[in-house]
Structure formats: C-alpha cells, structure tokens
Amino acid sequence: MNTLVIVLIAAVCLFGAYTLYGRWLANKWGIDPTAKTPAVVHEDGRDYVPTNGWTVFAHQFSSIAGAGPVTGAIQAAAFGWLPVLLWVLLGGIFFGAVTDFGALYASVKNDGKSMGMLIEKYIGKTGRKLFLLFCWLFCGIVIAAFADMVAGTFNAYGADGALVDAAQTNGAAGMVSIMFMVFAVVFGLIQKKFNFSGWKESVISIVFIVLSFVIGANLPIILGKAAWSYITFVYIFFAAVLPMWLLKQPRDHMTTFMFVAMIAGAVVGLVVAHPTMNLPVYTGFTNEKLGTMFPILFVTVACGAVSGFHSLVSSGTSSKTVENEKDMLKVGYGAMILESLLAVLALCVAGAAAAADGTPAAGTPFQIFSRGVAGFFEMFGVPAYAATVFMTMCVSALALTSLDAVARIGRMSFQELFSVDDMEHAEGWRKLFCNVYFSTFLTLAFGFLLTKIGYANIWPLFGSANQLLSALVLATLCVFLKVTGRSNKMLFPPLIIMLCVTFTALVQRLIAMVKAISTAASVSIPAGETTWGAVFIANGLQLILAVLLIVLGLNIVFHSFSAYKKAEHNSEAKI
C-alpha cells in the first residue's frame, strides 16, 4: 500500500476528531473564556506563569512527544502495520486525547492542582499518597529509559572503545543540544525583559536554532556514553529547579519549530516520494520476540495512542501556564492529536525503509526514523551531513523534552508525597524531603540507578506502567466529572480497557522476570559474558518495580471505585 494514502487517511481522521469530538467534549464539559485561570490568579514567576496559548501548546507537545511515538510504533510494527495504525487512531482520538484534555481541564478548574492533589480531593488522602508514590516510581523509570536513550544517541564510541562511523554526527548533535540549552536561557532572559510575542518571538527562536546548528556542526564534542549520561543528568537537574520561563518554556518553543520542520520533512518526503509500505499488513496474533498482540501491542505503542505521563504534564506544568480556558482544547486535545500523527509518520517511514520482502530495516527505531527522514531532506538538496545531524538532534530532542518535564514532575511528586498543610511548623526531615534541590537530587539518583538496567530492558516496564497510569487518571476524572455534574460516560470504555491491558502486561512482565532469574540461578553462565549479579540488576530491579506497581495500582483502583460509588452527582456544585 502507498504510504501517502495511509498518512492522508490518518490526517483526515485526526483532524476530523479534533474538530468534532474535541469540540463536543469542550462543549459538554464547559469552557469559560471569561474565567480567571490559575496562572493569572496565582502568578508567581516560577510555576504559575500566564502564557500565550500557542506557547503552552508548544510546551505541551514538546513535553509529551518523547521517544514513545517513534519507538513504540516502529517496535509494534512486528505485528503488522494495520494493527498499529488502528490503535494509534482509535487510541489517540478516544483514549489519549480525552485523558490529556480531561487532566488539563480538571487541573485548571482546581487552581492548577497536580494529579496527586486532585486525587486527594476526589479520592482521599490514602489514594493521594499511593498515587504520588506510583508517580515517583514511574518518573524514575522514564528518566532511566530516556536518559539512557539520549546518552546512547550522542555516544561516539563502540563497545570495543573505538570511534564509531557516526562519531562526528553524534558529537555534532550533542553539541547542538548543549547550545540549545544555553540559548534557551538567553531566550528566557530576553523574553522576561522585553516580553516579545508573535512573529518577534518566532524570529528569535529560529535565529537561535540556526546558531545552535552552526556551532554544533562545526564544533562537535566527541564523548562516550557515560560522559553524555552525566551531562544529561546535570541538564535535567537544572530543568527541574529553574523557573519555567528561564529554561523549559523557551527551550520547548525552540524545539517545537524543529519538530515542525521534522514532521514537515517527513510529510513532504512521503508526498513527493510516496514510497510503498513494505512492512506486512498483519503478521499474526503472536510474535516470537514481543509476545501476544494483547496486551503487548497496546503497551508498546504507548505515547502515540495513550499515555499516563501526558496527564502529569497537563496537570503538573501546562495547567499552571494556560492564561485562557479557550486554549485548553488545543493544548490538551490538539497536542495529543499531533503526536498521534507523528506516530503514523514514524510507522510509514519505517515501512518505506523496510525491504521489499517485508524485512524491517536494521537498527534501533530512532536510527530507522532518523535515516529515513534524513533521506527525504537529501532529496531536496540538503547536504547529507547536515540532514543527518539535524535528524539525530531531532530524535534525541524528542527524549530530552520529555526528560526535563518528567524530572520536574518527579521532583514535585516527591515533594507532595511528604508535604503537609503547615510546612512552616513541620518536622526538619519533612522540610528536607520537600526541599526543591534535595527532592530533585533523590529523584534523579533513583533514575540514574535504573539506567544500569538499560533502555532496551526497561522499555516494556515503562510501557505497562505508563498505560496503567493513564487508567488511574481516567478513574480520578470519572469521580471529578461526577461530583461536578458533568458527563463522564465517555471515560468508561477507555478506563476498563486500559485496566485490563495494563494489569495483564504487568503480570506477564513479572512472570518473565521470575523465569529469567530462576534460569540464571540454575545454569552456569559462561565466563566473560555476564554475571549472576548483572542478571539480578537487569531483572531483579524490574521484578521489584513490577510488584510495587501492581500493588499500588490495585490499591488506587480500589480507592477510586469506592470514592466513585460514594460520590453524589453534582455534589461539589451544590456545596
């Protein structure tokens, strides 16, 4: 099948969903353009910052468009491109976008409270503590997976210690990333002083993007994976503690232009070249490498269809910057729709890169996607080196923008876990745990420990935990909508389906880890290959995390359904 036809079908479905279903939800729940948003009421210059709607959209999209849309769609294509396409479209429209929009809406209507605080209000204090612990564990998993991915992307050395062929390109992309961080701070300071908007803000972004690429392409930094890992963690530490306007928002604004160029390059390339989708339509219910299509397809295609992480961004950062309620539709629903389109593009690029007999292209999903789109840019006369550096930076930026968001959210979850109403008279240890810098350090230290498991090993656990998080958020939104007198029936199908999918996937993962540890303990491992201790680090930590996630998830579900049963329709409005 022609990839252009697939992209056009997907674009029509997604745009139609935004126009019809998204607006229907907004009308059903109620949007008040005259209401003062939390960003206006609680403006503090750090977290609560009234921001132009398109800038908030750029932040939301940049933060949620992590590695998931590309990695998940390409990995799951082992089941065939049709199941992936159907899940991306149906999941994005009726699951993911609804969850993201609902989380943003609930937070804005509750003074910008994060999802943990919303759970305390609508589910109870015990539910809040359990959810915050779940969130913190989940954030550690995300930090580990994406930080390992970024460090591997910029790495210039192979396992034998020799420079790899792409060392120059990887080093250039790494330098571009560093310059992005530097120019983001400069951009933030300029914006703070002069408050540029519209075309002026866009011109500054584009100028800094060009400067970053010029410097990066000519002054590459050749470093190993370990060094890049340290640099990544230093960056996300500052991203977690600095004011939003100083680093994160300007960087997201700049990154969005780069993502738009990447998506446009992929779209135009598919339009001009319109290559054939070489991947098979359907390969069967069971895949030798991945497992059974249920539940693996639904947790592998995570961010492109539905993601609990998105709701943490919606309620953790975006809700505190929306300056007008009318912007919530494009920020909450629209950003997710655009991410689903990115997942479809990644699927089509992978399909075009596959051999004529359906054999997938070699390399990681990121490498397949970046090589494919770089090839499209070369068709239009862009030098191969420039195109490769640009795409390497783009795919790493997908992970970096999620990393800085999740580091901040992880820090906030840890603080909320130990905070009390009267922090002024709280115990010393509680004040220490709620300290911005200390809580950030502990969160990143936990994530750094998990990087020892490796990206490839931790990704399945990330997918399961991510989707379970979305189910827990949907359960909370059901209670919120009920007590505020709003319709919530559209949330029940995705809630029930995601609970079945995620608990099945986590139990499967748990069984796999137990088998791996048992096998390692019963056989002698060849000298020099690995050690039993390494097997435990790779599988034992995942086993512990899987058990914790299952126990916490079941507890939160129990408290959520109890609260929903007790809740009275429209009770909050009556009060």
C-alpha positions in Angstrom: 0.0 0.0 0.0 1.2 3.6 -0.7 2.4 5.3 2.5 0.9 8.6 1.2 -2.6 7.1 1.3 -2.0 5.9 4.9 -0.9 9.4 6.0 -3.8 11.2 4.3 -6.4 8.8 5.9 -4.8 9.3 9.3 -4.6 13.1 8.9 -8.3 13.3 7.9 -9.4 11.1 10.8 -7.3 13.0 13.4 -8.3 16.5 12.2 -11.9 15.4 12.0 -11.7 14.1 15.5 -10.3 17.4 16.8 -12.9 19.4 15.0 -15.9 17.3 16.0 -15.2 15.1 19.1 -12.7 17.5 20.7 -15.1 20.4 20.5 -18.0 18.2 21.6 -16.1 17.4 24.8 -15.3 21.1 25.4 -19.0 22.0 25.0 -20.1 19.0 27.1 -17.8 19.9 30.0 -18.0 23.6 29.6 -15.3 26.2 28.7 -15.5 29.7 30.2 -13.2 32.2 28.3 -14.0 34.9 30.9 -12.9 32.9 33.9 -9.5 33.7 35.6 -7.2 30.7 35.2 -4.8 29.5 37.9 -1.9 31.1 36.0 -3.5 34.5 36.4 -4.8 34.1 39.9 -1.6 32.5 41.4 1.1 34.1 39.2 4.5 33.6 41.0 7.0 33.9 38.2 8.2 30.3 38.7 5.5 27.7 38.1 2.4 29.8 37.6 3.1 31.9 34.6 0.3 33.3 32.3 1.4 32.3 28.8 0.2 32.7 25.2 -1.9 29.7 24.1 0.3 28.6 21.3 3.4 28.8 23.5 1.6 26.5 26.0 0.7 24.2 23.1 4.4 24.1 22.1 5.4 23.3 25.6 2.7 20.5 25.9 3.6 19.0 22.5 7.3 19.2 23.1 7.0 17.6 26.5 4.7 14.7 25.6 6.2 14.0 22.1 9.0 11.9 23.6 10.5 8.7 22.4 7.2 6.9 22.6 5.6 7.9 19.2 8.6 6.8 17.2 9.9 3.9 19.2 6.5 2.4 20.1 5.0 2.5 16.6 8.1 1.0 14.9 8.6 -1.7 17.5 4.9 -2.8 17.4 5.0 -2.9 13.6 6.3 -6.5 14.2 2.6 -7.4 14.4 1.9 -5.6 11.1 1.3 -2.0 10.2 -2.5 -2.2 10.2 -3.0 -3.1 13.9 -0.6 -0.3 14.8 -2.4 2.2 12.6 -5.8 1.3 14.0 -4.6 1.5 17.6 -2.9 4.9 17.1 -6.0 6.4 15.5 -8.6 4.9 17.9 -6.4 5.2 20.9 -5.3 8.8 20.1 -8.8 10.0 19.4 -10.9 8.2 22.1 -8.2 7.4 24.8 -5.2 9.6 24.8 -6.5 13.0 23.7 -9.5 12.6 26.1 -7.2 11.7 29.0 -4.8 14.6 28.3 -7.7 17.1 27.8 -9.5 15.8 30.9 -6.5 16.1 33.1 -5.7 19.6 31.9 -9.4 20.6 32.3 -9.7 19.2 35.9 -6.5 20.8 37.0 -7.4 24.3 35.6 -10.8 24.0 37.3 -9.0 23.2 40.6 -6.4 26.0 40.9 -3.8 24.2 38.8 -3.5 21.3 41.3 -1.4 18.4 40.1 -3.0 15.0 39.6 -1.8 13.8 43.1 -3.6 16.7 44.8 -6.7 16.1 42.7 -6.8 12.5 43.8 -6.6 13.7 47.5 -9.6 15.9 46.8 -11.7 13.4 45.0 -10.4 10.0 46.1 -8.9 10.6 49.5 -5.6 11.2 51.3 -4.6 7.5 51.1 -5.3 7.4 47.4 -3.1 10.5 47.0 -0.2 9.0 48.9 -0.4 5.8 46.8 -0.7 7.7 43.6 2.2 10.0 44.3 4.4 7.1 45.2 3.3 5.4 41.9 4.1 8.6 40.0 7.5 8.9 41.6 8.5 5.3 40.7 7.1 5.9 37.2 9.1 9.1 36.8 12.3 7.2 37.8 11.6 4.6 35.1 11.0 7.3 32.4 14.2 9.2 33.4 16.2 5.9 33.2 14.8 4.9 29.8 15.1 8.3 28.1 18.4 9.3 29.7 20.0 6.0 28.6 18.5 6.6 25.1 19.9 10.2 24.8 23.4 9.2 26.0 23.4 6.3 23.5 22.4 8.6 20.7 25.3 11.0 21.3 27.8 8.3 22.1 30.9 8.3 19.8 32.5 5.0 20.9 31.6 1.4 20.3 31.8 -1.5 22.8 35.4 -2.0 21.8 36.4 1.5 22.6 37.0 2.6 19.0 35.2 5.5 17.4 32.1 4.5 15.5 31.4 5.6 12.0 28.7 8.2 13.1 31.0 9.7 15.8 31.2 13.1 14.1 27.5 13.2 13.6 26.6 12.1 17.1 29.1 14.6 18.6 27.7 17.4 16.5 24.1 16.6 17.6 25.3 16.5 21.2 26.9 20.0 20.8 23.7 21.3 19.2 21.8 20.0 22.3 24.1 21.9 24.6 23.8 25.1 22.6 20.0 24.7 22.7 20.2 24.7 26.5 22.5 27.8 26.5 20.4 29.8 24.0 17.2 28.8 25.8 18.4 30.6 29.0 19.4 33.6 26.9 16.0 33.5 25.1 14.2 33.3 28.5 16.1 36.3 29.8 15.3 38.3 26.7 11.7 37.4 26.8 11.4 38.3 30.5 12.8 41.8 29.9 11.1 42.6 26.6 8.0 40.3 26.6 8.1 39.6 22.9 5.2 37.8 21.3 4.0 36.7 17.9 6.5 36.9 15.0 9.2 38.5 17.1 9.3 35.5 19.4 9.3 33.2 16.5 12.2 35.0 14.8 14.3 34.8 18.0 13.6 31.1 18.2 14.6 30.4 14.6 17.8 32.6 14.9 18.9 30.6 18.0 18.1 27.3 16.3 20.3 28.2 13.3 23.1 29.4 15.6 22.9 26.2 17.6 23.3 24.1 14.4 26.1 26.2 13.0 28.1 25.9 16.2 27.2 22.2 16.8 28.0 21.1 13.2 31.4 22.9 13.3 32.4 22.1 16.9 31.3 18.5 17.6 32.0 17.1 21.1 33.3 13.5 20.9 32.5 11.8 24.2 31.5 8.3 25.4 28.1 7.2 26.7 29.0 7.6 30.4 30.1 11.3 29.9 26.9 12.1 28.0 24.9 10.4 30.7 26.4 12.7 33.3 25.8 15.8 31.1 22.1 14.7 30.6 21.5 14.4 34.3 23.1 17.8 35.0 20.8 19.4 32.5 17.6 17.8 33.8 18.6 18.8 37.3 18.6 22.5 36.3 15.5 22.0 34.2 13.7 20.6 37.3 14.7 23.5 39.7 14.9 26.6 37.5 11.7 28.8 36.8 9.7 27.6 33.8 10.3 30.9 31.9 14.1 30.7 32.2 14.8 27.4 30.6 12.0 25.0 29.9 9.5 27.2 28.1 12.0 28.9 25.8 13.6 25.5 25.0 10.2 24.0 24.2 9.4 26.9 22.0 12.6 26.5 20.0 12.2 22.7 19.9 8.7 22.9 18.5 10.0 24.7 15.4 12.5 21.9 15.0 9.8 19.3 15.4 7.6 21.1 12.9 10.5 21.0 10.4 11.0 17.3 11.1 7.3 16.5 10.6 7.1 18.7 7.5 10.1 17.0 6.1 8.6 13.6 6.7 5.2 14.6 5.2 6.7 16.3 2.1 9.1 13.4 1.6 6.2 10.9 1.7 4.1 13.1 -0.6 7.0 13.5 -3.2 8.5 10.0 -3.0 5.2 8.3 -1.9 7.1 5.0 -1.2 5.4 1.7 -0.8 4.6 0.4 2.7 6.8 -2.6 2.6 6.0 -3.9 6.1 3.4 -6.7 6.2 -0.2 -5.7 6.9 -0.6 -8.3 9.6 1.8 -11.0 10.9 -0.4 -12.8 13.4 -1.5 -12.6 17.0 1.7 -14.0 18.4 5.2 -12.6 17.7 8.2 -14.6 18.7 10.1 -11.6 20.0 7.4 -9.4 21.5 4.8 -11.9 22.6 1.0 -11.8 22.1 -0.7 -8.9 20.5 -2.9 -8.5 23.5 -1.7 -6.8 25.6 1.8 -6.1 24.1 0.6 -4.0 21.2 -1.3 -1.7 23.5 1.6 -1.0 25.9 4.3 -0.9 23.2 2.5 1.8 21.3 2.4 4.0 24.4 2.6 7.7 23.8 1.3 7.6 20.2 -2.1 6.3 21.4 -2.5 7.0 25.1 0.0 7.9 27.9 -0.4 8.5 31.6 2.7 10.6 31.5 0.9 13.2 29.4 -1.6 13.8 32.2 1.2 14.6 34.5 2.4 17.2 32.1 -1.2 18.5 31.6 -1.8 18.9 35.4 1.8 19.4 36.5 3.0 22.3 34.3 0.6 23.2 31.4 -2.4 23.9 33.7 -0.3 26.5 35.6 0.5 28.4 32.4 -2.8 28.5 30.5 -3.9 32.1 30.5 -7.4 31.5 29.0 -9.7 28.5 29.2 -10.4 28.6 25.5 -6.8 27.4 24.9 -7.4 24.2 26.8 -8.8 22.4 23.7 -5.7 22.9 21.5 -3.3 22.3 24.4 -5.0 19.2 25.8 -6.7 17.5 22.9 -4.8 19.1 20.0 -1.2 18.3 21.1 -2.1 14.6 21.5 -3.7 14.5 18.1 -0.5 15.9 16.6 1.5 13.3 18.5 -0.6 10.5 17.0 0.1 11.9 13.6 3.8 11.7 14.4 3.4 8.0 15.3 1.7 7.4 11.9 4.6 9.2 10.2 7.1 7.1 12.1 5.3 3.9 11.0 5.2 5.0 7.4 8.9 5.9 7.4 9.8 2.5 8.9 7.6 0.9 6.2 9.3 2.7 3.4 12.8 1.7 4.9 11.9 -2.0 5.0 13.0 -4.4 2.3 10.6 -5.3 -0.5 10.0 -8.7 1.1 8.9 -7.1 4.3 12.1 -7.5 6.3 12.4 -4.5 8.7 15.3 -2.1 8.3 18.3 -2.7 10.6 19.0 -0.5 13.7 17.0 1.0 16.6 13.7 2.6 15.9 15.3 6.0 16.4 18.0 5.2 13.8 15.5 3.9 11.3 13.3 7.0 11.6 16.2 9.5 11.5 17.9 7.8 8.5 14.5 7.7 6.7 13.7 11.4 7.2 17.3 12.5 6.6 17.0 10.7 3.2 13.9 12.8 2.4 15.8 16.0 3.2 18.6 14.9 0.9 16.1 14.6 -1.9 15.6 18.4 -1.7 19.3 19.2 -1.8 20.2 19.3 1.9 23.8 18.0 2.4 23.9 14.5 3.9 25.9 15.6 6.9 23.6 18.5 7.8 20.5 16.3 7.3 21.9 13.5 9.5 22.9 15.9 12.3 19.5 17.6 12.2 17.6 14.3 12.4 19.9 12.9 15.1 19.3 16.1 17.1 15.5 15.8 16.5 15.1 12.3 17.7 17.3 13.0 20.8 15.3 16.1 21.5 12.1 14.0 21.5 13.6 12.3 24.5 15.2 15.4 26.1 12.0 17.4 26.1 10.2 14.6 28.0 13.2 14.2 30.3 13.2 17.8 31.5 9.4 17.6 32.0 9.4 14.3 33.9 12.3 15.4 36.1 10.3 18.4 37.2 7.2 16.3 37.7 9.1 13.6 39.6 10.5 16.3 41.9 7.0 17.8 42.5 5.6 14.3 43.2 8.3 13.6 45.7 7.6 16.9 47.5 3.9 16.4 47.5 4.4 12.9 48.9 5.9 14.3 52.1 4.3 17.8 52.3 1.7 18.8 54.9 -0.6 21.8 55.1 1.5 23.6 57.7 5.0 23.2 56.3 6.3 26.2 58.4 6.0 24.1 61.6 6.7 20.7 60.0 9.5 18.4 61.2 13.0 19.0 60.0 13.2 15.8 58.0 10.0 16.7 56.2 11.3 20.1 55.3 14.4 18.5 53.9 12.5 16.0 51.8 10.3 18.8 50.5 13.3 21.0 49.6 13.4 21.6 45.8 17.1 20.7 45.4 17.1 17.7 47.7 14.0 16.2 46.3 15.3 16.7 42.7 18.6 15.1 43.7 16.9 12.0 45.1 14.6 11.6 42.1 17.5 11.8 39.7 19.6 9.5 41.7 16.9 6.9 41.6 16.6 7.4 37.8 20.4 7.1 37.4 20.4 3.8 39.3 17.8 2.4 37.0 19.9 3.4 33.9 22.1 0.4 34.8 19.2 -1.8 33.6 19.5 -0.4 30.1 16.9 1.2 27.8 16.0 -2.0 26.0 15.3 -3.9 29.2 13.3 -1.2 30.9 11.1 -0.1 27.9 8.4 -2.9 28.4 8.1 -2.0 32.1 7.8 1.7 31.1 5.0 1.0 28.6 3.0 -1.1 31.2 3.4 1.5 34.0 2.6 4.4 31.6 -0.6 2.9 30.4 -1.7 1.9 34.0 -1.1 5.5 35.0 -3.5 6.6 32.3 -6.1 4.2 33.7 -5.7 5.6 37.2 -6.0 9.2 35.9 -9.2 8.2 34.0 -10.6 6.8 37.2 -10.0 10.1 39.0 -11.5 12.1 36.2 -14.7 9.9 36.4 -15.1 11.0 40.0 -14.3 14.6 39.3 -16.8 14.8 36.4 -19.5 13.1 38.5 -19.3 15.4 41.6 -19.1 18.5 39.4 -22.3 17.5 37.5 -20.5 16.8 34.2 -20.9 13.9 31.8 -18.3 11.1 32.3 -19.7 8.2 30.3 -17.2 8.6 27.5 -14.4 7.7 30.0 -15.7 4.3 31.0 -14.7 2.3 27.8 -11.0 3.5 27.8 -10.8 3.1 31.6 -12.0 -0.6 31.6 -9.9 -1.5 28.5 -6.7 0.1 29.9 -7.1 -1.6 33.3 -7.4 -5.0 31.6 -4.4 -4.3 29.3 -2.0 -2.9 31.8 -2.5 -5.4 34.7 -2.2 -8.3 32.2 1.0 -6.8 30.8 2.5 -6.2 34.3 1.7 -9.8 35.4 3.3 -11.1 32.2 6.4 -9.0 32.9 6.5 -10.2 36.4 6.4 -13.9 35.3 9.1 -13.2 32.7 11.4 -11.7 35.3 10.9 -14.6 37.7 11.7 -17.1 34.9 14.9 -15.1 33.9 16.2 -15.0 37.5 15.4 -18.7 38.0 17.1 -19.7 34.8 20.2 -17.6 35.7 20.3 -19.3 39.1 20.1 -22.8 37.8 22.6 -22.7 34.9 26.3 -21.7 34.8 26.9 -18.5 32.9 29.8 -18.6 30.5 32.8 -16.7 31.8 33.1 -13.2 30.4 29.5 -12.9 29.2 27.8 -11.7 32.3 27.4 -12.4 36.0 24.5 -13.6 38.1 24.7 -10.2 39.8 24.2 -8.4 36.5 21.2 -10.7 35.7 19.6 -9.7 39.1 20.2 -6.0 38.4 18.6 -6.3 35.0 15.7 -8.5 36.1 15.5 -8.2 39.9 15.0 -4.5 40.0 12.3 -4.8 37.3 10.7 -7.6 39.3 10.6 -5.4 42.4 9.2 -2.4 40.5 6.6 -4.6 38.7 5.4 -5.9 42.1 5.2 -2.4 43.6 3.4 -1.0 40.5 0.8 -3.9 40.6 0.2 -3.5 44.4 0.0 0.3 44.2 -2.2 0.2 41.1 -4.7 -2.2 42.7 -4.9 -0.1 45.8 -5.5 3.1 43.9 -8.2 1.4 41.7 -9.9 0.1 44.9 -10.0 3.6 46.5 -11.1 5.2 43.2 -14.1 2.9 42.7 -15.0 3.2 46.4 -14.9 7.0 46.1 -16.9 6.9 42.9 -19.6 4.7 44.5 -19.9 7.1 47.4 -19.8 10.3 45.4 -23.0 12.2 44.8 -23.8 13.6 41.4 -23.2 17.3 41.2 -22.3 17.4 45.0 -19.5 19.9 44.5 -21.7 22.4 42.7 -24.3 22.1 45.4 -21.7 22.9 48.1 
